[in-house]
Amino acid sequence: MPEKPLEEGKGSSHDRLMRLLELFSSDGKNDWSVDEAAVELGLSASHTYRYFRTLSGAGYISAFTPGRYVLGPAIIALDRKMRTGDPMIQAARAVMNEMLSSGPDGCTAILCRYYREQVMCVHEEFKTRFAQEISYERGLPRPLYQGAASKAILAHLPLRQVKAYYEDVPVEFQRFHLGSNWTEVKQALRRLRSQQVVMTAGDLGHSAAGISAPIFDDKRVIGSISLVIPVAAASDQLKDRLAPVVAVAGHTMSRAMAELAAHSA
């Protein structure tokens, strides 16, 4: 059933602009025309054209052929501002390099944020990068049930929130060893919460293993910090040696976030 046009219902112009901009970040389609976006959003072509003109004028989208638009240079400027100005990323740089110094060649340190029921890598550090089948590429959202960086966050979310998420994708929870029913999922989450770190191997392809610790803003989980190791090097002995290193990194980041929150209060 077509969505009711937003101009006839609730939602401000800002809401509509945001929904339009989000179209350009969706998977599978990089460029849009005014007519395509109008149909997708349930807006009139005239309203949609005005929103395109606003975003284009600000540099958030730009025309690469007549009538077709992609994300614009303003997005790159914002990305650079985040990389250089985000206090969480700035606090993590030294912590991540300290983790790398303890690991073998080919390790990658990643910093992830919890984002709209997904996990997104916002920064990575590495000395030599190894080829992975699937990765936590910066800016690429990942589901909450897949990989150590995600599970470290999932385990500390409120159970009511997790249950609603689980009910949409129960097969995926089972596929990634989190339980075949809600009772088993709760037990798995309890086990993960009781551990200082979460360790997985093969969740993101067969080439990588991960060791992750949650990051808290006071008592609320906001992200995770992780070491991704080539699975060929991820012996039990190495993982046992690196687990406390990652746990300390998580505690360090949580303290830094608490201090930042206290100073800004």
Backbone as CSV, one residue per row, in Angstrom:
resi,resn,N_x,N_y,N_z,CA_x,CA_y,CA_z,C_x,C_y,C_z
1,MET,0.848,-1.194,0.000,0.000,0.000,0.000,0.885,1.246,0.000
2,PRO,0.685,2.201,-0.910,1.527,3.396,-0.949,1.437,4.162,0.365
3,GLU,2.557,4.720,0.759,2.591,5.497,1.985,1.829,6.800,1.794
4,LYS,1.125,7.234,2.806,0.395,8.497,2.737,1.378,9.642,2.566
5,PRO,1.164,10.540,1.626,2.088,11.649,1.434,2.323,12.408,2.732
6,LEU,3.592,12.675,3.017,3.918,13.304,4.281,3.362,14.718,4.385
7,GLU,3.249,15.435,3.233,2.754,16.797,3.331,1.294,16.834,3.774
8,GLU,0.605,15.709,3.684,-0.790,15.670,4.099,-0.936,15.161,5.522
9,GLY,0.122,14.614,6.079,0.055,14.065,7.422,1.001,14.790,8.352
10,LYS,1.487,14.056,9.315,2.373,14.637,10.302,3.812,14.592,9.796
11,GLY,4.653,15.409,10.425,6.058,15.434,10.062,6.433,16.790,9.515
12,SER,7.503,17.340,10.067,7.948,18.653,9.654,8.784,18.569,8.393
13,SER,9.098,19.727,7.828,9.979,19.769,6.668,11.344,19.182,7.007
14,HIS,11.794,19.383,8.244,13.067,18.804,8.663,13.006,17.280,8.627
15,ASP,11.889,16.720,9.060,11.725,15.259,9.019,11.820,14.747,7.585
16,ARG,11.188,15.461,6.680,11.187,15.032,5.284,12.576,15.149,4.666
17,LEU,13.284,16.220,5.015,14.654,16.366,4.531,15.535,15.219,5.026
18,MET,15.357,14.848,6.281,16.163,13.759,6.826,15.844,12.443,6.146
19,ARG,14.563,12.203,5.902,14.189,10.960,5.218,14.747,10.916,3.803
20,LEU,14.755,12.066,3.146,15.334,12.126,1.810,16.829,11.852,1.854
21,LEU,17.517,12.469,2.781,18.962,12.260,2.888,19.288,10.806,3.213
22,GLU,18.434,10.182,4.023,18.663,8.774,4.377,18.522,7.843,3.174
23,LEU,17.747,8.254,2.176,17.659,7.433,0.964,19.033,7.218,0.344
24,PHE,19.871,8.250,0.408,21.185,8.174,-0.224,22.165,7.319,0.565
25,SER,21.830,6.979,1.793,22.703,6.110,2.588,22.212,4.665,2.607
26,SER,21.091,4.388,1.941,20.546,3.032,1.942,21.367,2.131,1.042
27,ASP,21.408,0.847,1.384,22.171,-0.121,0.602,21.506,-0.368,-0.749
28,GLY,22.321,-0.612,-1.747,21.805,-1.066,-3.029,21.461,0.012,-4.033
29,LYS,21.418,1.283,-3.607,21.092,2.354,-4.557,21.846,3.608,-4.149
30,ASN,22.687,4.093,-5.038,23.540,5.233,-4.718,23.038,6.551,-5.281
31,ASP,22.245,6.507,-6.343,21.798,7.744,-6.969,20.277,7.739,-7.115
32,TRP,19.704,8.955,-7.033,18.253,9.104,-7.068,17.868,10.278,-7.947
33,SER,16.718,10.153,-8.568,16.094,11.281,-9.250,14.978,11.812,-8.364
34,VAL,14.499,13.000,-8.686,13.399,13.587,-7.924,12.170,12.685,-7.987
35,ASP,11.840,12.195,-9.166,10.639,11.367,-9.320,10.758,10.070,-8.522
36,GLU,11.919,9.419,-8.566,12.108,8.175,-7.813,11.965,8.419,-6.312
37,ALA,12.581,9.490,-5.825,12.516,9.790,-4.394,11.092,10.141,-3.973
38,ALA,10.366,10.852,-4.828,8.982,11.214,-4.506,8.135,9.972,-4.308
39,VAL,8.296,8.984,-5.185,7.531,7.737,-5.062,7.947,7.000,-3.791
40,GLU,9.240,6.916,-3.553,9.744,6.167,-2.391,9.260,6.765,-1.076
41,LEU,9.209,8.073,-1.014,8.854,8.751,0.234,7.376,9.089,0.347
42,GLY,6.616,8.926,-0.735,5.209,9.270,-0.703,4.965,10.760,-0.695
43,LEU,5.837,11.503,-1.380,5.713,12.950,-1.464,5.337,13.360,-2.886
44,SER,4.839,14.558,-3.027,4.588,15.074,-4.369,5.924,15.434,-5.012
45,ALA,5.956,15.449,-6.334,7.187,15.796,-7.043,7.620,17.229,-6.738
46,SER,6.653,18.133,-6.573,7.004,19.535,-6.317,7.664,19.697,-4.950
47,HIS,7.116,19.020,-3.928,7.743,19.068,-2.603,9.128,18.448,-2.655
48,THR,9.230,17.301,-3.315,10.513,16.601,-3.360,11.564,17.434,-4.069
49,TYR,11.172,18.104,-5.134,12.121,18.952,-5.858,12.671,20.052,-4.943
50,ARG,11.799,20.645,-4.124,12.268,21.698,-3.215,13.264,21.151,-2.213
51,TYR,13.037,19.912,-1.721,13.978,19.313,-0.774,15.302,18.976,-1.458
52,PHE,15.232,18.476,-2.690,16.453,18.233,-3.459,17.242,19.533,-3.619
53,ARG,16.540,20.603,-3.946,17.204,21.886,-4.166,17.874,22.376,-2.880
54,THR,17.198,22.186,-1.731,17.771,22.602,-0.449,19.047,21.814,-0.134
55,LEU,18.973,20.481,-0.265,20.144,19.648,0.043,21.273,19.887,-0.944
56,SER,20.924,20.092,-2.211,21.935,20.348,-3.226,22.626,21.684,-2.979
57,GLY,21.845,22.690,-2.611,22.417,24.001,-2.340,23.391,23.991,-1.185
58,ALA,23.148,23.100,-0.204,24.027,22.986,0.961,25.185,22.028,0.724
59,GLY,25.201,21.354,-0.428,26.302,20.451,-0.746,26.156,19.043,-0.224
60,TYR,24.977,18.712,0.351,24.789,17.360,0.886,24.488,16.353,-0.210
61,ILE,23.940,16.805,-1.330,23.797,15.976,-2.524,24.258,16.805,-3.713
62,SER,24.623,16.135,-4.788,25.030,16.860,-5.989,24.654,16.049,-7.215
63,ALA,24.387,16.764,-8.309,24.003,16.108,-9.559,25.257,15.627,-10.283
64,PHE,25.263,14.332,-10.654,26.400,13.828,-11.425,26.027,13.662,-12.895
65,THR,24.743,13.577,-13.200,24.212,13.712,-14.561,22.918,14.512,-14.416
66,PRO,22.424,15.092,-15.478,21.181,15.874,-15.357,20.041,15.058,-14.742
67,GLY,19.557,15.540,-13.611,18.397,14.909,-12.982,18.708,13.771,-12.029
68,ARG,19.982,13.359,-11.909,20.327,12.264,-10.993,21.366,12.764,-9.994
69,TYR,21.136,12.403,-8.723,21.928,12.967,-7.636,22.590,11.871,-6.811
70,VAL,23.758,12.219,-6.273,24.474,11.359,-5.330,24.843,12.214,-4.117
71,LEU,25.414,11.578,-3.085,25.874,12.343,-1.931,26.931,13.346,-2.353
72,GLY,26.921,14.510,-1.699,27.790,15.605,-2.108,28.985,15.833,-1.204
73,PRO,29.811,16.829,-1.527,31.054,17.075,-0.797,30.864,17.486,0.650
74,ALA,29.719,18.003,1.016,29.496,18.376,2.414,29.556,17.157,3.326
75,ILE,29.188,15.991,2.795,29.258,14.761,3.586,30.710,14.440,3.928
76,ILE,31.622,14.650,2.954,33.042,14.399,3.197,33.575,15.355,4.262
77,ALA,33.136,16.613,4.201,33.573,17.582,5.201,33.114,17.169,6.597
78,LEU,31.871,16.679,6.697,31.370,16.212,7.996,32.141,14.997,8.486
79,ASP,32.468,14.086,7.559,33.221,12.897,7.938,34.591,13.284,8.493
80,ARG,35.250,14.208,7.834,36.552,14.650,8.334,36.406,15.297,9.714
81,LYS,35.366,16.102,9.885,35.134,16.750,11.178,34.929,15.716,12.268
82,MET,34.221,14.633,11.944,34.015,13.581,12.935,35.328,12.902,13.283
83,ARG,36.140,12.585,12.256,37.399,11.887,12.511,38.359,12.723,13.344
84,THR,38.316,14.043,13.142,39.258,14.902,13.864,38.679,15.500,15.142
85,GLY,37.343,15.506,15.263,36.746,16.208,16.384,35.928,15.390,17.355
86,ASP,35.624,14.139,17.015,34.818,13.308,17.911,35.642,12.947,19.155
87,PRO,35.217,13.374,20.352,35.997,13.074,21.564,36.194,11.576,21.801
88,MET,35.201,10.762,21.411,35.338,9.321,21.607,36.473,8.764,20.747
89,ILE,36.552,9.202,19.495,37.624,8.747,18.616,38.967,9.254,19.118
90,GLN,39.022,10.509,19.547,40.287,11.056,20.042,40.771,10.305,21.280
91,ALA,39.845,9.969,22.163,40.224,9.224,23.373,40.682,7.817,23.043
92,ALA,40.180,7.266,21.930,40.454,5.863,21.612,41.774,5.640,20.893
93,ARG,42.324,6.644,20.240,43.493,6.427,19.387,44.649,5.770,20.140
94,ALA,45.034,6.354,21.256,46.166,5.811,22.018,45.825,4.441,22.586
95,VAL,44.591,4.271,23.021,44.160,2.983,23.580,44.229,1.893,22.517
96,MET,43.792,2.205,21.314,43.785,1.226,20.227,45.211,0.854,19.813
97,ASN,46.104,1.836,19.760,47.486,1.535,19.400,48.192,0.734,20.489
98,GLU,47.801,0.944,21.718,48.339,0.124,22.808,47.903,-1.327,22.645
99,MET,46.641,-1.548,22.262,46.178,-2.905,21.994,46.971,-3.536,20.854
100,LEU,47.175,-2.775,19.788,47.908,-3.306,18.627,49.323,-3.733,18.999
101,SER,49.946,-2.990,19.908,51.323,-3.316,20.283,51.414,-4.660,20.990
102,SER,50.291,-5.146,21.514,50.281,-6.432,22.220,49.929,-7.598,21.306
103,GLY,49.428,-7.306,20.107,48.954,-8.367,19.212,49.956,-8.722,18.143
104,PRO,49.676,-9.781,17.386,50.562,-10.200,16.305,50.395,-9.322,15.067
105,ASP,51.259,-9.501,14.089,51.128,-8.782,12.824,49.766,-9.082,12.194
106,GLY,49.200,-8.067,11.571,47.934,-8.260,10.888,46.715,-7.946,11.723
107,CYS,46.895,-7.581,12.993,45.750,-7.215,13.834,45.190,-5.852,13.413
108,THR,43.915,-5.678,13.626,43.258,-4.387,13.443,42.485,-4.058,14.715
109,ALA,42.644,-2.840,15.187,41.854,-2.367,16.324,40.687,-1.561,15.782
110,ILE,39.486,-1.845,16.256,38.309,-1.128,15.777,37.508,-0.560,16.947
111,LEU,36.937,0.607,16.699,36.063,1.282,17.646,34.678,1.344,17.029
112,CYS,33.683,0.837,17.737,32.314,0.783,17.209,31.352,1.538,18.102
113,ARG,30.335,2.087,17.485,29.235,2.730,18.200,27.944,1.963,17.958
114,TYR,27.084,1.989,18.961,25.720,1.477,18.800,24.916,2.542,18.081
115,TYR,24.225,2.120,16.990,23.584,3.083,16.113,22.315,2.487,15.525
116,ARG,21.158,2.944,15.995,19.857,2.583,15.422,19.717,1.063,15.263
117,GLU,19.896,0.333,16.354,19.791,-1.123,16.387,20.795,-1.785,15.440
118,GLN,21.909,-1.120,15.223,23.015,-1.660,14.463,24.310,-1.251,15.154
119,VAL,25.404,-1.803,14.668,26.718,-1.460,15.193,27.536,-0.934,14.025
120,MET,28.172,0.218,14.229,28.935,0.825,13.151,30.357,1.111,13.606
121,CYS,31.323,0.682,12.805,32.715,1.020,13.060,32.929,2.491,12.721
122,VAL,33.445,3.259,13.684,33.679,4.681,13.463,35.169,5.005,13.368
123,HIS,36.014,4.048,13.751,37.458,4.285,13.635,38.191,2.956,13.682
124,GLU,39.317,2.901,12.984,40.164,1.715,13.030,41.621,2.129,13.004
125,GLU,42.462,1.315,13.620,43.907,1.498,13.620,44.533,0.156,13.251
126,PHE,45.603,0.194,12.486,46.296,-1.047,12.136,47.731,-0.718,11.729
127,LYS,48.591,-1.711,11.836,49.973,-1.569,11.361,50.104,-2.175,9.979
128,THR,49.667,-3.389,9.826,49.589,-4.039,8.517,48.220,-4.683,8.420
129,ARG,47.508,-4.378,7.363,46.149,-4.900,7.211,46.177,-6.272,6.533
130,PHE,45.383,-7.200,7.054,45.264,-8.493,6.389,43.915,-8.574,5.691
131,ALA,43.856,-9.391,4.664,42.642,-9.507,3.859,41.605,-10.338,4.592
132,GLN,40.408,-9.765,4.786,39.305,-10.471,5.425,38.177,-10.665,4.417
133,GLU,37.417,-11.746,4.623,36.245,-11.977,3.763,35.171,-10.934,4.030
134,ILE,34.955,-10.629,5.288,33.983,-9.624,5.709,34.667,-8.798,6.791
135,SER,34.385,-7.517,6.836,35.071,-6.693,7.825,34.103,-5.702,8.458
136,TYR,34.568,-5.094,9.531,33.872,-3.962,10.132,34.431,-2.695,9.490
137,GLU,34.221,-2.552,8.184,34.696,-1.368,7.483,34.056,-0.126,8.083
138,ARG,34.841,0.921,8.213,34.345,2.162,8.783,33.138,2.653,7.991
139,GLY,32.050,2.933,8.716,30.838,3.429,8.077,29.879,2.359,7.608
140,LEU,30.261,1.081,7.731,29.387,-0.002,7.278,28.621,-0.574,8.471
141,PRO,27.299,-0.417,8.524,26.539,-0.952,9.662,26.578,-2.477,9.693
142,ARG,26.625,-3.029,10.904,26.589,-4.467,11.102,25.455,-4.812,12.072
143,PRO,24.871,-6.011,11.935,23.783,-6.388,12.847,24.310,-6.671,14.247
144,LEU,23.413,-6.623,15.200,23.788,-6.806,16.608,24.158,-8.243,16.964
145,TYR,23.757,-9.188,16.131,23.973,-10.599,16.484,25.240,-11.183,15.865
146,GLN,25.990,-10.436,15.060,27.090,-10.998,14.287,28.419,-10.355,14.661
147,GLY,29.334,-11.155,15.214,30.666,-10.661,15.513,30.815,-10.225,16.959
148,ALA,32.068,-10.292,17.435,32.343,-9.955,18.829,32.021,-8.502,19.143
149,ALA,32.353,-7.576,18.227,32.108,-6.157,18.480,30.618,-5.877,18.669
150,SER,29.784,-6.602,17.939,28.334,-6.439,18.065,27.799,-7.115,19.319
151,LYS,28.237,-8.349,19.564,27.718,-9.102,20.707,28.099,-8.466,22.040
152,ALA,29.257,-7.791,22.068,29.659,-7.102,23.299,28.692,-5.981,23.634
153,ILE,28.083,-5.394,22.623,27.066,-4.362,22.833,25.711,-4.995,23.126
154,LEU,25.330,-5.976,22.317,24.034,-6.636,22.469,23.823,-7.159,23.883
155,ALA,24.862,-7.727,24.464,24.739,-8.355,25.786,24.364,-7.365,26.878
156,HIS,24.623,-6.067,26.654,24.384,-5.075,27.704,23.222,-4.143,27.405
157,LEU,22.471,-4.444,26.346,21.253,-3.682,26.081,20.121,-4.189,26.964
158,PRO,19.112,-3.368,27.246,17.969,-3.826,28.049,17.292,-5.026,27.384
159,LEU,16.912,-6.012,28.193,16.332,-7.240,27.648,15.065,-6.980,26.839
160,ARG,14.254,-6.029,27.264,13.028,-5.732,26.519,13.372,-5.268,25.107
161,GLN,14.411,-4.478,24.993,14.847,-3.989,23.687,15.396,-5.133,22.834
162,VAL,16.187,-5.999,23.448,16.758,-7.136,22.721,15.653,-8.079,22.254
163,LYS,14.647,-8.301,23.104,13.579,-9.225,22.738,12.838,-8.753,21.491
164,ALA,12.542,-7.449,21.435,11.851,-6.910,20.257,12.704,-7.090,19.004
165,TYR,13.997,-6.909,19.139,14.917,-7.090,18.017,14.996,-8.568,17.631
166,TYR,15.096,-9.434,18.632,15.189,-10.876,18.399,13.967,-11.411,17.652
167,GLU,12.793,-10.927,18.008,11.565,-11.444,17.402,11.494,-11.172,15.905
168,ASP,12.270,-10.204,15.422,12.320,-9.920,13.986,13.281,-10.835,13.241
169,VAL,14.311,-11.355,13.957,15.357,-12.145,13.270,15.774,-13.366,14.105
170,PRO,14.838,-14.187,14.572,15.226,-15.318,15.433,16.166,-16.300,14.743
171,VAL,16.011,-16.492,13.440,16.877,-17.428,12.717,18.325,-16.957,12.751
172,GLU,18.542,-15.657,12.670,19.902,-15.130,12.700,20.523,-15.297,14.082
173,PHE,19.757,-15.132,15.128,20.274,-15.358,16.476,20.745,-16.809,16.618
174,GLN,19.964,-17.734,16.097,20.361,-19.145,16.161,21.593,-19.401,15.301
175,ARG,21.626,-18.821,14.128,22.749,-19.013,13.203,24.070,-18.571,13.820
176,PHE,24.034,-17.513,14.624,25.257,-16.992,15.214,25.387,-17.367,16.696
177,HIS,24.822,-18.529,17.036,25.084,-19.201,18.313,24.603,-18.409,19.532
178,LEU,23.440,-17.775,19.385,22.872,-17.037,20.504,21.602,-17.679,21.050
179,GLY,21.225,-18.842,20.524,20.071,-19.546,21.061,18.975,-19.756,20.041
180,SER,18.254,-20.846,20.202,17.178,-21.191,19.277,15.805,-20.742,19.768
181,ASN,15.723,-20.187,20.957,14.484,-19.609,21.475,14.854,-18.510,22.462
182,TRP,13.846,-17.761,22.911,14.132,-16.599,23.749,14.775,-16.991,25.076
183,THR,14.387,-18.096,25.643,14.998,-18.542,26.893,16.490,-18.787,26.710
184,GLU,16.852,-19.459,25.626,18.264,-19.715,25.354,19.017,-18.417,25.057
185,VAL,18.365,-17.496,24.375,19.001,-16.211,24.090,19.302,-15.468,25.385
186,LYS,18.358,-15.438,26.296,18.593,-14.764,27.580,19.757,-15.397,28.334
187,GLN,19.842,-16.721,28.287,20.956,-17.404,28.946,22.288,-17.047,28.292
188,ALA,22.282,-16.988,26.958,23.514,-16.629,26.241,23.933,-15.200,26.566
189,LEU,22.977,-14.294,26.622,23.295,-12.906,26.943,23.818,-12.778,28.367
190,ARG,23.259,-13.558,29.278,23.726,-13.532,30.665,25.183,-13.990,30.746
191,ARG,25.514,-15.037,29.972,26.904,-15.511,29.960,27.839,-14.438,29.400
192,LEU,27.424,-13.793,28.330,28.270,-12.765,27.725,28.456,-11.580,28.675
193,ARG,27.390,-11.209,29.396,27.499,-10.088,30.341,28.458,-10.398,31.479
194,SER,28.553,-11.666,31.840,29.410,-12.049,32.965,30.888,-12.067,32.592
195,GLN,31.199,-11.974,31.290,32.579,-12.015,30.834,33.096,-10.597,30.620
196,GLN,34.389,-10.416,30.831,34.971,-9.099,30.592,35.084,-8.793,29.104
197,VAL,35.251,-9.833,28.299,35.331,-9.648,26.847,34.476,-10.704,26.163
198,VAL,34.142,-10.424,24.905,33.449,-11.390,24.049,34.428,-11.813,22.960
199,MET,34.536,-13.126,22.740,35.424,-13.638,21.712,34.627,-14.469,20.718
200,THR,34.873,-14.228,19.437,34.233,-15.013,18.384,35.275,-15.345,17.320
201,ALA,34.991,-16.376,16.549,35.830,-16.742,15.397,34.902,-17.217,14.292
202,GLY,35.037,-16.640,13.113,34.238,-17.067,11.976,32.900,-16.398,11.833
203,ASP,32.512,-15.517,12.742,31.230,-14.824,12.606,31.232,-13.911,11.381
204,LEU,32.367,-13.300,11.115,32.493,-12.385,9.978,33.420,-13.008,8.944
205,GLY,33.020,-14.156,8.429,33.878,-14.876,7.499,34.826,-15.779,8.262
206,HIS,35.533,-16.612,7.548,36.383,-17.606,8.195,37.803,-17.127,8.440
207,SER,38.129,-15.891,8.059,39.513,-15.444,8.139,39.849,-14.664,9.402
208,ALA,38.832,-14.274,10.189,39.073,-13.373,11.316,38.452,-13.884,12.610
209,ALA,39.147,-13.570,13.704,38.626,-13.781,15.053,38.592,-12.427,15.746
210,GLY,37.667,-12.268,16.666,37.530,-10.983,17.338,37.499,-11.110,18.847
211,ILE,38.094,-10.121,19.515,38.034,-9.993,20.975,37.539,-8.584,21.262
212,SER,36.425,-8.458,21.976,35.767,-7.152,22.138,35.347,-6.912,23.575
213,ALA,35.374,-5.643,23.953,34.899,-5.218,25.271,33.899,-4.082,25.082
214,PRO,32.855,-4.037,25.910,31.867,-2.951,25.787,32.424,-1.634,26.309
215,ILE,31.855,-0.546,25.808,32.161,0.798,26.298,30.868,1.394,26.834
216,PHE,30.946,1.953,28.032,29.765,2.495,28.688,29.892,3.997,28.872
217,ASP,28.755,4.661,28.803,28.620,6.054,29.207,27.810,6.002,30.494
218,ASP,28.511,6.018,31.632,27.909,5.702,32.918,27.460,4.243,32.876
219,LYS,26.160,3.936,32.935,25.706,2.542,32.923,25.135,2.122,31.575
220,ARG,25.114,3.010,30.617,24.513,2.738,29.314,25.591,2.336,28.320
221,VAL,25.404,1.186,27.666,26.392,0.758,26.676,26.247,1.622,25.426
222,ILE,27.377,2.143,24.943,27.337,3.035,23.780,28.204,2.521,22.631
223,GLY,29.010,1.495,22.888,29.875,1.007,21.827,30.746,-0.128,22.302
224,SER,31.775,-0.415,21.517,32.723,-1.466,21.880,34.074,-1.159,21.266
225,ILE,35.107,-1.754,21.839,36.466,-1.629,21.329,37.015,-3.037,21.168
226,SER,37.708,-3.285,20.056,38.009,-4.670,19.698,39.367,-4.801,19.033
227,LEU,39.891,-6.021,19.123,41.016,-6.453,18.312,40.512,-7.522,17.351
228,VAL,40.771,-7.341,16.073,40.450,-8.346,15.059,41.764,-9.005,14.652
229,ILE,41.810,-10.340,14.753,43.050,-11.088,14.582,42.899,-12.059,13.420
230,PRO,43.934,-12.241,12.612,43.868,-13.302,11.604,43.603,-14.645,12.279
231,VAL,42.614,-15.369,11.811,42.205,-16.584,12.508,43.339,-17.610,12.564
232,ALA,44.235,-17.563,11.595,45.362,-18.502,11.593,46.293,-18.264,12.772
233,ALA,46.304,-17.032,13.287,47.177,-16.712,14.418,46.462,-16.770,15.761
234,ALA,45.124,-16.951,15.725,44.309,-16.823,16.934,44.289,-18.116,17.741
235,SER,45.427,-18.498,18.268,45.492,-19.673,19.130,44.818,-19.368,20.464
236,ASP,44.432,-20.408,21.183,43.837,-20.213,22.511,44.790,-19.462,23.425
237,GLN,46.072,-19.776,23.319,47.069,-19.107,24.156,47.113,-17.608,23.858
238,LEU,47.085,-17.257,22.557,47.117,-15.839,22.197,45.852,-15.131,22.665
239,LYS,44.700,-15.743,22.472,43.455,-15.107,22.888,43.408,-14.918,24.394
240,ASP,43.920,-15.892,25.145,43.964,-15.752,26.600,44.883,-14.609,27.019
241,ARG,45.953,-14.392,26.249,46.884,-13.306,26.568,46.301,-11.938,26.210
242,LEU,45.541,-11.893,25.105,45.015,-10.612,24.651,43.704,-10.207,25.320
243,ALA,42.966,-11.166,25.851,41.676,-10.848,26.464,41.790,-9.784,27.558
244,PRO,42.764,-9.899,28.500,42.876,-8.838,29.514,43.267,-7.485,28.924
245,VAL,44.038,-7.494,27.846,44.428,-6.243,27.195,43.193,-5.525,26.658
246,VAL,42.316,-6.268,26.001,41.095,-5.671,25.453,40.155,-5.250,26.580
247,ALA,40.081,-6.054,27.639,39.231,-5.693,28.772,39.679,-4.370,29.390
248,VAL,40.978,-4.196,29.548,41.503,-2.941,30.091,41.168,-1.773,29.159
249,ALA,41.272,-2.007,27.854,40.928,-0.965,26.889,39.473,-0.545,27.037
250,GLY,38.572,-1.519,27.240,37.165,-1.198,27.448,36.941,-0.374,28.700
251,HIS,37.608,-0.763,29.795,37.478,-0.008,31.049,38.039,1.408,30.892
252,THR,39.172,1.531,30.190,39.784,2.841,29.976,38.860,3.756,29.184
253,MET,38.264,3.217,28.134,37.352,4.015,27.328,36.099,4.400,28.100
254,SER,35.588,3.495,28.921,34.400,3.795,29.715,34.687,4.910,30.715
255,ARG,35.877,4.884,31.322,36.255,5.965,32.238,36.376,7.291,31.492
256,ALA,36.959,7.230,30.292,37.104,8.456,29.508,35.750,9.037,29.136
257,MET,34.789,8.178,28.774,33.454,8.654,28.422,32.736,9.244,29.634
258,ALA,32.935,8.633,30.803,32.313,9.147,32.025,32.893,10.516,32.380
259,GLU,34.211,10.673,32.197,34.838,11.960,32.488,34.365,13.036,31.525
260,LEU,34.233,12.687,30.250,33.734,13.645,29.272,32.309,14.082,29.610
261,ALA,31.471,13.103,30.019,30.093,13.431,30.377,30.049,14.342,31.603
262,ALA,30.937,14.092,32.577,30.955,14.895,33.799,31.397,16.328,33.503
263,HIS,32.348,16.487,32.603,32.859,17.814,32.285,31.854,18.622,31.468
264,SER,31.019,17.936,30.706,30.055,18.643,29.869,28.735,18.911,30.597
265,ALA,28.576,18.308,31.787,27.320,18.468,32.536,27.196,19.895,33.084
